[in-house]
């Protein structure tokens, strides 16, 4: 056998992006050269360049472009096997006279300029976070990353709140294509499904421009994944995680399928094919036939001891490369596979109370202690391809994610419903979710004036199912020595007692957009007009089947079966006409088909009125048609058609080289989610509430006004202060229906008359080198962002006689605080992060007006503030090929508390207020090992 090995001398690269200082537009076809050599490159359609095969050392790099001052950057250091980043801004020549003007800067000063260009030149108010910042934070997924952005917070560890507004007021774009909602009950995307290290950039646009979707009030969240690596990438990352509450403790759950470890159900929880196709066919069965099909259901009611909760395992492999082809053509790709397995345990106390008369009460309706076990499997894949030629680029980007959450809840406690009784309840809930997003996009520059045309077509699909959600209740009189008996009803089944529930949700989104930018000049000052189109067609199908065990023939023998343990009670020998049978209780209103068709066009101008004053203004026309049809023909069909003209205007005044003053105004909308429109009724086991949609909802119209001052003092440093105001017409609120009581509550959605919101945001990022001459201070950065927000909802007392007409918006936080301290060294990195939100309304309560004063029968439920501190320390070895990170998440491990503020002091006091829910999530310790081949 002959083995041949070829050894190549290691070299380095210089790579970067070149932009215009004033407009922020990338410069295409610009010449980049290494002084004293023949090596060089030209910028591509994205303004990027790469110069390869450079031996280690320092170089002077020169940038030349017609109509611009030539720029020479000195002292650019290249290291073997590494890429030196060199992002440059270019300034137009002051005169067109002959003779070259050369501006010289050091490498460090040049990189400073690029930061100014990206932040200062944006025509709208936006905040973001780069891939470098993501890499240095302890965040494992995009949801955790987003809570670091100014004015944002995270709800339930995955849903984004921008400027205190609930997630229904956000829109999400992945690689410029819309993403579907990942949840059936809300307009929200679960950002925890996207691994953070595949993100190239995240930007939250807080003001509108005509080229952005008009369906938002909080923010348009733009996520871009990586595509064109500047060098070969082959990274392997393994993370092991420990939770202070869960890891190495006993873990329980239901029966596992053979493929659960891979995130797929092997059919264990599937509704048997022998079952009738619908309820009508089921009810026509004889009693014996119902008993026979009941036996076909798997007896998966046993609670299994699954050993101990093992540490969280996370493995990810990333591979990518780029190739330079003939005639300056390039091809690049990035691929990734990831797998995550976690076992988490939490203890949650849940309680509720009878209606109040204004004073604290211990009159419980129930008081439960829940033990919650969640085994989560997550699979992810990314495959992005890009091809660049002449002044064009074609990209094909694909993302797939599958989550598989197997949750078991073991509940003990008491209900006080006259008579009082003790309870032992369990729920088995498996929720598989998947997301696939595919985009074909192109960017082309043509003509002498560099017209830009970009386009994309996209397809997204998301699914969510609940195969065989199982609940069983055991009760006995409070304080009794009797045995617990299963709450199996006589005659008709119940979805909340001994029940089985199946649901399938499927969303499909087809999209396309085109954008054309036409540069022109007025008095030799560059201007841009941009026109474009946008189309988006979305469909949803949602199907449910509900079943409940019943006693068809009351008898002593059937009654005796009720004391059997849950692993035996529904075994085959007990399923007969004299024992138990399955009863189908599916409501045809629970299944629906829906569609939404959005067509939009816009025109937008970006004008440099003077050297210091820039204006961006335009209008967007959006036509939206939505339809929702229930399987039940008696249910009214939703058929809405809206035509909205959405103007927007942004003024940017650059008072100095380092400051901006921005003024923005826009109209936007917020449309109802399909679930909010659907008359689907669902019992939520965790909260004991019934949730139902409202087909009469209308879309919300919003006026937005923003004023912002920005100061960029030095390298990566910023100070900004913003004020904003929003007026909502017909905002959608989730409220309790009239007639609800503390013991029996139904949540639905209603349009309020109007509401207002205004606030203040402050952001600061400062290098601490100013504190002294020590070199380590230059590597230390402190940063913070803070928001104060106030809102008020206006309700008509005739339409809302049971709701407070003076309160804040549901889900709106009165303040948000983010802060951190970061050290970035040659080998060591350290990051400490802090996050806190003000108390916010989790669920709106109900009551009545007495002598023109609102008296709560059931007060609003608030989420109490909690302090969250996260830490990360990392060390690089082996010429930066190996990195070890230690992340400590939620160091303080404070309780998440939901409560009713009985004494109205705006603070949580356990003695005076009514605690609805408390839970601790534990402190997470994650050690990750990564190696670059």
C-alpha positions in Angstrom: 0.0 0.0 0.0 1.3 3.4 -0.9 0.2 6.4 1.1 1.0 9.9 -0.3 0.9 13.0 1.9 1.2 16.5 0.6 2.1 19.2 3.0 1.1 22.8 2.3 2.7 25.8 3.9 0.2 27.6 6.1 -1.0 31.1 5.0 -3.5 33.6 6.1 -6.3 35.8 4.5 -7.6 39.3 4.6 -11.3 39.5 4.2 -13.9 42.2 4.7 -16.7 44.4 3.4 -16.6 47.9 1.9 -19.5 50.4 2.4 -20.3 54.0 1.5 -19.8 56.3 4.5 -23.0 58.3 4.0 -25.6 55.9 2.5 -24.3 52.7 4.1 -24.7 50.9 0.7 -22.0 48.4 -0.3 -19.6 49.3 -3.0 -19.3 46.8 -5.8 -16.3 46.3 -8.1 -14.0 48.3 -5.9 -10.3 47.3 -6.2 -8.4 46.1 -3.2 -4.6 45.7 -3.5 -1.7 44.7 -1.3 1.0 47.3 -1.6 4.3 46.1 -3.1 2.7 42.8 -4.4 0.5 41.8 -7.3 -2.1 40.3 -5.0 -5.5 41.8 -4.8 -9.2 41.4 -5.3 -12.4 43.2 -6.3 -15.5 43.5 -4.1 -18.5 41.3 -5.1 -22.2 42.1 -5.2 -22.3 42.3 -1.4 -19.3 44.5 -1.2 -17.1 41.7 0.2 -13.6 40.8 -0.7 -11.1 38.0 0.1 -7.3 38.1 -0.5 -5.8 34.6 0.1 -2.4 32.9 0.3 -0.7 35.6 2.3 2.3 34.7 4.4 2.3 35.8 8.0 3.3 39.4 8.6 2.0 43.0 8.4 0.8 44.6 5.1 -0.5 47.9 3.8 -3.8 47.5 1.9 -5.1 50.1 -0.6 -8.7 50.6 -1.6 -9.5 52.4 -4.9 -12.9 53.3 -6.4 -13.9 55.8 -9.1 -15.4 59.0 -7.5 -14.1 58.1 -4.0 -11.0 59.0 -2.0 -8.4 56.3 -2.2 -7.8 54.8 1.2 -4.6 53.1 2.4 -4.7 51.0 5.6 -1.4 50.4 7.3 -0.3 47.7 9.7 -2.8 45.0 8.7 -1.5 41.8 10.5 -1.9 38.4 8.9 -1.5 35.2 10.9 -1.1 31.7 9.6 -4.3 29.8 9.3 -6.4 32.8 10.3 -8.6 35.4 8.6 -7.9 39.0 9.4 -11.2 41.0 9.2 -10.9 44.4 7.5 -14.2 46.2 7.1 -13.8 49.6 5.5 -15.9 52.7 4.7 -15.2 54.9 1.7 -15.9 58.6 1.4 -16.7 60.4 -1.9 -14.1 62.7 -3.3 -14.7 66.3 -2.6 -13.9 67.3 -6.2 -13.8 65.5 -9.5 -10.6 67.3 -10.4 -7.7 65.2 -11.6 -5.2 63.9 -9.0 -5.6 61.2 -6.5 -6.4 62.0 -2.9 -5.1 59.2 -0.6 -6.4 58.9 3.0 -4.2 56.9 5.3 -5.3 55.2 8.4 -4.0 52.5 10.8 -5.7 49.1 10.9 -7.4 49.8 14.3 -8.8 53.1 13.1 -10.2 51.5 9.9 -12.1 48.9 11.8 -13.6 51.6 13.9 -15.0 53.4 10.9 -16.9 50.3 9.7 -18.8 50.2 12.9 -19.9 53.9 12.4 -21.0 53.2 8.9 -23.3 50.3 9.8 -25.0 52.0 12.7 -25.1 55.6 11.6 -26.3 55.1 8.1 -29.4 53.0 8.8 -32.5 54.9 7.7 -34.7 53.4 10.5 -34.4 53.0 14.2 -33.0 49.5 14.8 -31.0 47.6 17.3 -29.1 44.4 16.7 -26.5 41.9 17.7 -23.7 40.4 15.6 -22.3 36.9 15.3 -19.2 38.0 17.3 -21.4 39.2 20.2 -23.4 36.0 20.1 -20.3 33.9 20.2 -19.1 35.7 23.4 -22.4 35.4 25.2 -23.6 32.4 27.2 -26.7 32.0 24.9 -27.4 28.7 23.3 -30.3 29.7 21.1 -31.7 32.7 19.4 -34.4 33.3 22.0 -31.7 33.8 24.7 -29.7 36.1 22.4 -32.6 38.4 21.7 -33.1 39.3 25.3 -29.8 41.2 25.1 -31.0 43.6 22.5 -32.1 47.1 23.7 -35.8 47.2 24.6 -36.5 43.5 24.3 -37.3 40.7 26.8 -38.2 37.0 26.6 -41.4 35.4 27.8 -41.5 31.7 28.7 -37.9 31.5 27.7 -38.7 31.7 24.0 -41.1 34.4 22.9 -39.8 37.9 22.2 -41.3 41.1 23.8 -40.2 44.3 22.1 -40.8 47.6 23.9 -43.0 45.9 26.4 -45.5 44.8 23.7 -46.7 41.2 23.6 -45.3 38.9 20.8 -48.5 39.4 18.8 -47.1 42.8 17.7 -43.9 41.4 16.1 -43.1 40.0 12.7 -40.3 37.6 12.0 -38.2 37.3 8.8 -35.6 34.5 8.4 -33.3 35.4 5.5 -35.9 38.0 4.3 -38.7 35.5 4.2 -41.6 35.4 6.7 -41.7 32.6 9.3 -44.9 30.9 10.4 -46.1 30.9 14.0 -44.7 28.0 15.9 -47.6 28.0 18.4 -51.3 27.2 17.8 -52.6 29.7 20.4 -50.7 32.8 19.6 -49.0 34.8 16.9 -45.5 34.0 17.9 -42.3 32.3 16.7 -40.4 30.2 19.2 -36.9 31.5 18.8 -35.4 28.7 20.9 -35.4 26.4 17.8 -32.5 28.2 16.1 -29.0 27.5 17.4 -27.2 30.8 18.1 -23.9 29.9 16.5 -25.5 29.6 13.0 -26.7 33.2 13.2 -24.8 35.8 11.2 -26.8 38.8 12.4 -30.0 39.7 14.1 -31.6 43.1 13.7 -34.8 44.3 15.3 -36.4 47.2 13.3 -38.4 49.3 15.7 -39.7 51.9 13.2 -41.2 51.2 9.8 -40.0 51.7 6.3 -41.9 51.0 3.2 -39.8 48.0 2.2 -40.6 46.1 5.5 -43.8 44.2 6.3 -46.5 46.5 7.7 -47.8 43.9 10.2 -46.1 45.0 13.4 -45.9 47.6 16.2 -43.2 46.2 18.4 -40.5 45.2 15.9 -39.7 43.4 12.7 -37.1 40.8 13.7 -34.7 40.0 10.9 -32.5 36.9 11.3 -29.8 36.1 8.8 -28.0 32.7 8.9 -24.5 32.2 7.6 -23.8 31.3 4.0 -20.5 32.4 2.4 -17.5 31.4 4.7 -14.3 33.2 3.9 -12.3 30.0 4.5 -13.0 26.3 5.1 -15.0 25.6 8.2 -15.1 22.3 10.0 -16.2 22.7 13.6 -17.4 20.2 16.1 -19.0 21.4 19.3 -20.1 19.2 22.2 -21.8 20.6 25.3 -22.7 18.9 28.5 -25.1 20.6 30.8 -26.1 20.3 34.5 -29.3 21.8 36.1 -29.2 22.4 39.8 -32.8 21.1 40.3 -33.0 18.4 37.6 -29.7 16.6 37.0 -29.1 13.3 38.7 -32.5 13.4 40.4 -35.2 10.8 39.8 -37.1 11.2 36.6 -40.6 9.9 35.7 -42.7 9.8 32.6 -44.9 7.8 30.3 -44.1 4.8 28.2 -41.4 5.5 25.6 -41.5 4.6 21.9 -38.6 3.0 20.1 -37.8 6.2 18.2 -38.3 8.8 21.0 -34.6 9.2 21.4 -34.4 10.5 17.8 -37.4 12.8 18.2 -40.1 10.7 16.4 -43.1 8.7 17.5 -43.0 5.1 16.3 -46.8 4.8 16.4 -47.2 4.1 20.1 -49.4 7.2 20.6 -51.1 7.1 17.2 -54.9 6.8 17.0 -55.6 3.2 15.8 -56.7 2.8 12.2 -59.7 0.8 13.5 -61.3 3.9 14.9 -64.2 5.5 12.9 -63.1 8.4 10.8 -65.2 11.0 12.7 -67.6 11.4 15.6 -70.7 10.8 13.5 -69.4 7.4 12.6 -68.4 6.7 16.2 -71.7 7.5 17.8 -73.4 5.1 15.3 -71.5 2.2 16.8 -73.2 -0.2 19.2 -72.1 -0.3 22.8 -70.2 -3.5 22.2 -68.5 -2.1 19.1 -67.4 0.9 21.2 -65.9 -1.4 23.8 -64.1 -3.3 21.0 -62.4 -0.2 19.5 -61.6 1.0 23.1 -59.4 -2.1 23.4 -57.4 -1.0 20.3 -56.0 2.0 22.2 -52.6 1.3 23.8 -52.8 1.1 27.6 -50.1 3.8 28.2 -51.4 5.1 31.5 -48.6 3.7 33.6 -46.1 6.1 35.2 -42.6 4.8 34.5 -39.6 5.4 36.6 -37.1 6.4 33.9 -34.0 6.4 36.2 -32.2 9.7 36.9 -32.1 12.8 34.8 -28.9 12.6 32.9 -26.9 15.8 32.0 -28.0 17.7 28.9 -26.2 16.5 25.8 -25.7 18.8 22.8 -23.7 17.9 19.7 -23.2 20.1 16.6 -21.1 19.7 13.5 -20.6 22.6 11.1 -18.9 22.2 7.7 -18.5 24.9 5.1 -16.2 26.1 2.4 -15.9 28.6 -0.5 -14.2 28.2 -3.8 -12.9 30.7 -6.2 -13.7 29.7 -9.8 -12.7 31.1 -13.1 -13.4 34.7 -14.0 -13.8 35.7 -10.3 -16.8 33.5 -9.8 -17.3 32.0 -6.3 -19.2 29.2 -4.8 -19.7 28.7 -1.1 -21.7 26.6 1.4 -22.4 26.2 5.1 -24.0 23.0 6.5 -24.8 22.0 10.0 -26.3 19.2 11.9 -27.2 19.4 15.6 -28.8 17.1 18.3 -29.8 18.0 21.8 -31.3 15.9 24.6 -32.3 17.4 27.9 -34.2 16.1 31.0 -35.6 18.8 33.2 -37.6 18.6 36.4 -39.5 21.4 38.1 -41.8 21.8 41.1 -44.6 24.3 40.7 -47.2 25.4 43.1 -50.5 26.5 41.5 -53.5 28.0 43.3 -56.6 30.0 42.6 -59.2 31.8 44.8 -62.8 32.6 45.0 -64.0 36.1 43.9 -62.8 38.9 46.1 -64.4 41.9 47.7 -61.2 44.0 47.8 -59.4 42.3 50.7 -56.9 39.5 50.8 -58.6 36.0 51.0 -57.4 32.5 51.6 -60.7 31.1 50.2 -59.0 28.7 47.8 -60.8 27.2 44.8 -57.8 24.9 44.5 -54.3 24.5 45.8 -52.0 22.2 43.8 -48.4 21.0 43.8 -47.2 19.9 40.4 -44.1 17.9 39.7 -43.2 18.5 36.0 -40.9 16.2 34.0 -39.9 17.3 30.5 -37.6 15.2 28.2 -36.8 17.4 25.2 -35.2 16.2 22.0 -34.1 18.7 19.4 -32.8 18.0 15.9 -31.6 20.7 13.6 -30.1 21.0 10.1 -29.0 23.9 8.0 -27.7 23.9 4.4 -26.9 27.2 2.7 -25.4 27.5 -0.7 -24.3 30.7 -2.5 -22.9 31.3 -6.0 -21.4 34.7 -7.0 -20.6 35.7 -10.6 -19.9 39.1 -12.2 -22.2 41.5 -10.2 -24.7 38.9 -9.2 -25.2 36.4 -6.4 -27.6 33.5 -6.1 -28.4 31.9 -2.7 -30.3 28.8 -1.7 -30.9 28.6 2.1 -32.6 25.8 4.0 -33.3 25.3 7.7 -35.0 22.4 9.4 -35.7 22.0 13.1 -37.6 19.4 15.0 -38.4 19.6 18.7 -39.9 16.7 20.6 -41.1 17.6 24.1 -42.4 14.7 26.2 -44.0 16.2 29.3 -45.4 14.4 32.4 -47.2 16.3 35.1 -47.9 14.7 38.5 -50.3 16.8 40.5 -51.4 16.5 44.1 -53.6 18.9 46.1 -57.1 19.9 46.9 -60.1 21.5 45.3 -62.6 23.5 47.4 -65.8 23.3 45.4 -68.3 22.3 48.0 -67.7 19.5 48.7 -64.0 19.8 49.3 -61.8 16.9 48.0 -58.3 15.8 47.6 -56.9 15.2 44.1 -54.2 13.1 42.5 -54.0 14.0 38.8 -51.6 13.2 36.0 -51.2 14.4 32.5 -49.1 12.9 29.7 -48.4 15.3 26.9 -46.1 14.8 23.9 -45.7 17.8 21.6 -43.6 17.2 18.4 -43.0 20.4 16.4 -41.2 20.8 13.2 -40.2 23.8 11.0 -38.8 23.8 7.5 -37.8 27.0 5.7 -36.4 27.1 2.1 -35.4 30.2 0.2 -34.1 30.8 -3.3 -32.8 34.4 -3.6 -30.8 36.5 -6.0 -29.1 39.8 -6.0 -28.0 41.6 -9.2 -26.3 44.9 -10.0 -26.4 46.2 -13.5 -25.9 49.4 -15.5 -23.4 52.1 -15.3 -25.2 53.6 -12.2 -25.2 50.2 -10.4 -29.0 49.6 -10.3 -29.7 46.9 -7.7 -32.3 44.2 -8.1 -33.0 41.5 -5.6 -35.6 38.8 -5.3 -36.6 35.8 -3.4 -39.0 32.9 -3.4 -39.7 31.0 -0.2 -41.5 28.1 1.2 -42.1 27.4 4.9 -44.0 24.7 6.7 -44.5 24.2 10.4 -46.4 21.5 12.2 -47.4 20.8 15.7 -49.2 17.8 17.0 -50.4 16.4 20.3 -50.7 12.6 19.8 -52.6 11.1 22.7 -52.7 13.8 25.3 -53.9 11.9 28.4 -55.4 13.2 31.6 -56.8 11.3 34.6 -58.1 12.6 37.9 -58.4 10.7 41.2 -60.3 12.2 44.0 -61.6 11.5 47.6 -63.3 13.7 50.2 -60.9 16.0 52.0 -59.5 14.4 55.1 -61.2 11.1 54.4 -59.5 7.7 54.9 -61.3 6.4 51.8 -59.4 5.3 48.8 -58.9 7.6 45.8 -61.3 7.0 43.0 -60.9 7.9 39.3 -63.2 10.6 38.1 -64.7 8.5 35.3 -68.2 10.0 34.4 -71.4 8.2 33.8 -73.0 8.6 30.4 -70.9 11.3 28.7 -67.1 11.8 28.6 -65.2 14.7 29.8 -62.0 16.2 28.2 -60.6 17.1 31.6 -61.1 13.9 33.6 -60.3 10.5 32.0 -59.7 11.8 28.6 -57.5 11.4 25.4 -56.9 14.2 23.0 -55.4 14.2 19.5 -54.6 17.3 17.4 -52.6 18.1 14.3 -51.7 21.6 13.1 -50.1 22.2 9.7 -49.1 25.6 8.4 -47.8 26.3 4.8 -46.4 29.6 3.6 -45.6 30.5 0.1 -43.8 33.8 -0.5 -42.1 35.9 -3.1 -40.7 39.4 -3.2 -38.8 41.7 -5.6 -36.9 45.0 -4.9 -35.4 47.4 -7.3 -33.1 50.2 -6.1 -32.4 53.0 -8.6 -29.7 55.5 -7.7 -29.9 59.0 -9.2 -28.5 62.5 -8.4 -29.9 65.9 -7.6 -27.4 68.7 -7.6 -24.7 66.0 -7.7 -25.9 64.5 -4.4 -26.8 60.8 -4.5 -30.4 59.7 -4.0 -32.2 56.4 -4.2 -35.7 55.3 -5.1 -36.7 51.8 -4.3 -39.8 50.0 -5.5 -40.9 46.5 -4.7 -43.6 43.8 -4.4 -44.4 41.3 -1.8 -46.8 38.3 -1.8 -47.5 35.8 0.9 -50.0 33.0 0.9 -50.5 31.1 4.1 -52.8 28.1 4.8 -53.5 26.3 8.0 -55.3 23.0 8.7 -56.2 22.1 12.3 -57.8 18.8 13.3 -58.7 17.4 16.6 -60.3 14.3 18.1 -61.4 14.2 21.7 -62.3 11.1 23.7 -63.3 10.4 27.3 -63.7 7.1 29.2 -67.2 6.6 30.6 -69.2 4.1 32.7 -72.0 3.2 30.2 -74.0 1.0 32.8 -73.7 2.2 36.4 -73.2 -0.8 38.7 -71.4 -1.9 41.8 -68.8 -3.8 39.7 -68.1 -0.7 37.6 -67.9 1.4 40.8 -65.3 -1.0 42.2 -63.0 -0.5 39.3 -62.6 3.2 40.0 -60.1 2.5 42.8 -57.7 0.6 40.5 -54.3 2.3 39.9 -54.0 4.1 36.6 -51.8 1.5 34.9 -54.5 -1.1 35.4 -57.8 0.8 35.3 -58.1 0.9 31.5 -56.5 -2.4 30.8 -58.3 -4.7 28.3 -60.3 -6.8 30.8 -62.0 -3.6 32.1 -63.1 -2.3 28.7 -66.6 -3.7 28.2 -70.2 -2.6 28.5 -70.2 -3.4 32.2 -66.9 -1.6 32.9 -65.5 1.3 30.8 -65.7 2.3 27.2 -64.4 5.2 25.2 -66.9 8.0 24.3 -66.0 10.4 21.5 -66.7 14.0 22.5 -65.2 15.8 19.5 -66.8 19.2 18.8 -66.8 20.0 15.0 -66.0 23.6 15.9 -62.6 22.4 17.2 -61.3 21.7 13.6 -60.9 24.3 11.0 -59.2 25.3 7.8 -57.8 28.8 7.3 -56.0 30.9 4.7 -54.5 34.4 4.5 -53.4 36.0 1.3 -51.3 39.1 1.4 -50.2 41.2 -1.6 -48.2 44.3 -1.2 -46.3 46.9 -3.2 -44.3 49.9 -2.1 -42.3 52.9 -3.2 -39.6 54.4 -1.0 -37.2 57.3 -1.4 -33.9 57.8 0.4 -32.8 61.4 -0.2 -29.7 63.2 1.0 -31.3 66.6 1.4 -28.0 68.1 2.5 -24.7 66.6 3.6 -26.1 66.3 7.1 -29.8 65.7 6.6 -31.1 62.5 5.1 -34.8 61.5 4.6 -36.4 58.2 4.0 -40.1 58.2 3.1 -42.5 56.1 1.2 -45.8 54.2 1.3 -46.8 50.6 1.3 -50.1 49.2 0.0 -51.2 46.0 1.6 -54.2 43.9 0.5 -55.0 41.1 2.9 -57.8 38.5 2.6 -58.4 35.9 5.4 -60.8 33.1 5.5 -61.5 30.6 8.3 -64.0 27.7 7.9 -65.0 25.4 10.7 -65.9 21.8 10.1 -69.1 22.6 11.9 -71.4 24.1 9.2 -73.4 26.0 11.8 -70.4 28.0 12.9 -70.1 31.4 11.1 -67.4 31.6 8.5 -64.7 34.2 8.9 -64.2 36.1 5.6 -62.3 39.5 6.0 -60.8 41.7 3.4 -58.5 44.7 4.3 -56.8 47.3 2.1 -54.3 49.4 4.0 -52.1 52.3 2.8 -49.2 52.5 5.3 -47.1 55.6 5.0 -43.7 56.0 6.7 -41.2 58.7 7.1 -37.7 58.8 8.7 -35.5 61.9 9.1 -31.8 61.5 10.0 -29.8 64.6 10.9 -26.1 64.0 11.4 -25.1 66.9 13.5 -21.4 65.8 13.7 -19.4 62.9 12.4 -20.3 61.0 15.5 -24.0 61.9 16.2 -27.4 61.3 14.7 -30.8 62.7 15.5 -33.7 60.6 14.1 -37.4 61.4 13.8 -39.8 58.7 12.5 -43.5 58.4 11.9 -45.5 55.5 10.4 -48.8 53.6 10.2 -48.7 49.9 10.8 -51.3 47.1 11.5 -51.6 44.0 13.6 -53.8 41.2 12.3 -55.5 38.5 14.3 -53.9 35.1 14.4 -55.9 32.2 13.1 -56.3 30.6 16.6 -57.7 33.9 17.9 -60.4 33.8 15.2 -61.2 30.1 15.5 -64.1 29.1 17.8 -62.0 26.2 19.1 -62.4 25.4 22.8 -59.6 23.9 24.7 -59.1 23.1 28.4 -55.7 24.1 29.7 -54.7 21.6 32.4 -51.9 23.8 33.8 -54.1 26.9 34.4 -57.5 25.2 34.7 -58.9 27.7 32.1 -60.9 27.1 29.0 -59.6 29.0 25.9 -61.9 29.9 23.0 -61.4 32.1 19.9 -63.6 34.9 18.6 -64.5 35.0 14.8 -65.6 38.7 15.1 -62.0 40.1 15.7 -60.8 42.9 13.5 -57.3 44.0 12.7 -55.6 46.7 14.8 -54.3 49.9 13.2 -51.3 51.7 14.9 -49.8 55.1 14.6 -46.1 55.2 15.6 -43.9 58.1 16.4 -40.2 57.9 17.4 -37.4 60.4 18.3 -33.8 59.2 18.9 -30.4 60.7 19.6 -27.3 58.6 18.9 -23.7 59.3 19.8 -20.8 57.0 18.7 -17.8 58.2 20.7 -15.2 55.5 19.7 -14.5 51.9 18.9 -17.7 49.9 19.3 -19.1 52.4 21.7 -22.5 54.0 21.6 -24.8 56.2 23.7 -28.4 56.6 22.5 -31.7 57.9 24.0 -35.0 57.3 22.3 -38.6 58.3 23.0 -41.6 56.7 21.3 -45.4 56.9 21.2 -48.0 54.5 19.8 -51.7 54.8 19.4 -53.7 51.6 18.8 -57.1 51.4 17.2 -59.0 48.2 18.0 -56.1 46.4 19.9 -56.7 42.7 20.5 -56.8 41.7 24.2 -57.1 38.3 25.8 -59.8 38.6 28.6 -62.1 36.4 30.6 -65.6 36.1 29.2 -68.6 37.5 31.0 -70.0 34.9 33.3 -66.6 33.5 34.3 -66.1 32.7 38.0 -62.9 31.8 39.8 -63.9 28.1 39.7 -64.9 28.2 36.0 -63.1 30.6 33.7 -63.2 31.0 30.0 -60.6 33.1 28.2 -61.2 34.6 24.8 -60.1 37.5 22.6 -61.8 40.9 22.1 -61.0 44.2 20.4 -60.6 47.0 22.9 -61.6 50.5 21.6 -58.2 52.0 21.7 -55.0 52.2 23.7 -51.8 54.3 23.9 -48.2 53.5 24.7 -45.2 55.7 25.2 -41.8 55.1 26.5 -38.1 56.0 26.8 -35.1 53.8 25.9 -31.5 54.5 26.8 -28.5 52.4 25.6 -24.8 52.8 26.4 -21.7 50.8 25.6 -18.3 52.1 26.8 -14.8 50.8 26.7 -13.2 51.0 30.2 -9.8 52.0 28.9 -10.6 55.5 30.0 -10.3 54.4 33.7 -6.5 54.0 33.5 -3.4 53.0 31.4 -3.5 49.3 32.2 -3.7 47.3 28.9 -6.4 45.0 30.3 -8.8 47.9 30.7 -8.8 48.4 26.9 -10.2 44.9 26.6 -13.0 45.5 29.1 -16.4 46.9 28.0 -19.5 47.8 30.0 -22.9 48.0 28.4 -26.5 48.5 29.4 -29.8 49.3 27.9 -32.9 50.5 29.8 -36.5 51.1 28.8 -39.4 52.8 30.6 -42.8 52.2 29.2 -46.4 53.1 30.0 -49.6 52.1 28.3 -53.3 52.6 28.9 -56.3 50.7 27.4 -59.5 52.4 26.6 -62.6 50.2 27.0 -66.3 51.0 26.4 -68.1 50.1 29.6 -71.2 49.1 27.6 -69.2 46.5 25.6 -66.9 45.6 28.5 -69.0 45.8 31.6 -66.8 43.3 33.5 -63.4 44.7 32.6 -61.3 47.5 34.1 -61.2 50.4 31.6 -58.0 51.8 33.0 -55.1 49.5 33.0 -52.0 48.7 31.0 -51.8 46.4 27.9 -51.7 42.7 28.6 -48.1 41.5 28.5 -46.6 45.1 28.6 -43.7 45.6 31.0 -43.3 49.0 32.6 -39.5 48.7 32.4 -36.8 46.6 31.0 -33.1 46.4 32.1 -30.2 44.7 30.4 -26.6 45.1 31.4 -23.3 43.4 31.1 -19.5 43.5 31.5 -17.3 41.9 28.8 -13.6 41.1 28.7 -12.2 40.1 25.3 -8.5 38.9 25.5 -6.2 37.1 23.1 -7.0 33.8 24.7 -9.5 34.4 27.6 -13.0 35.9 27.3 -15.4 36.7 30.1 -19.0 37.9 30.0 -21.4 38.8 32.8 -25.0 39.6 31.9 -27.9 40.9 33.8 -31.6 41.1 32.8 -34.8 42.2 34.6 -38.3 43.1 33.5 -41.0 45.0 35.4 -44.2 43.3 36.5 -46.6 42.8 33.7 -50.2 41.6 33.3 -50.2 37.9 32.5 -54.0 37.5 32.4 -56.6 40.2 32.5 -59.1 39.8 35.4 -62.8 40.7 35.6 -65.2 42.5 38.0 -67.9 45.1 38.0 -68.4 48.9 38.4 -69.8 50.1 41.7 -70.5 53.8 42.1 -68.4 54.4 39.0 -65.4 52.6 40.6 -64.2 49.3 39.3 -64.3 46.5 41.9 -62.4 43.3 40.9 -64.1 40.0 41.5 -61.1 38.3 40.0 -58.1 40.6 39.9 -55.5 40.8 37.1 -52.8 38.2 37.3 -49.3 39.8 37.3 -45.9 38.3 36.6 -43.5 39.4 39.3 -40.0 40.8 38.3 -37.1 38.5 38.7 -33.3 39.2 38.4 -31.4 37.0 36.0 -27.6 36.9 35.9 -25.7 34.8 33.3 -22.0 34.2 33.2 -19.5 32.9 30.6 -15.8 32.3 30.7 -13.9 30.8 27.8 -10.3 29.9 26.9 -8.8 29.2 23.5 -5.9 26.7 22.9 -3.9 25.2 20.0 -3.6 28.3 17.9 -7.2 29.1 18.6 -8.4 25.8 17.2 -9.8 24.6 20.5 -12.1 26.5 22.8 -13.6 25.5 26.2 -16.5 27.5 27.6 -18.2 27.5 30.9 -21.7 29.0 30.9 -23.7 29.6 34.1 -27.2 30.5 33.4 -29.7 32.1 35.9 -27.2 32.2 38.7 -29.7 33.6 41.3 -32.4 31.0 40.4 -35.2 33.3 41.6 -38.8 32.1 41.5 -41.1 33.0 38.6 -44.2 34.2 40.4 -47.7 34.9 39.1 -49.9 36.7 41.6 -52.9 38.9 42.2 -52.1 42.2 43.8 -54.8 42.2 46.4 -53.6 45.2 48.4 -52.8 47.2 45.2 -49.4 48.3 46.3 -47.8 47.2 43.0 -45.4 44.8 44.9 -45.6 41.1 45.6 -46.0 40.2 49.2 -46.7 36.6 49.9 -48.7 37.4 53.1 -51.0 40.1 51.6 -51.3 39.0 47.9 -52.7 35.9 46.3 -50.1 33.6 44.8 -51.3 31.9 41.6 -48.1 30.2 40.6 -44.5 29.8 41.7 -41.8 27.8 39.9 -38.0 27.7 39.9 -36.2 26.6 36.8 -32.8 26.0 38.4 -29.3 27.2 37.6 -27.8 25.8 34.4 -24.1 24.9 34.2 -22.9 24.1 30.7 -19.4 23.1 29.6 -18.8 23.1 25.9 -15.8 21.9 23.9 -15.3 23.0 20.3 -12.6 22.1 17.9 -11.8 23.7 14.5 -10.3 21.2 12.1 
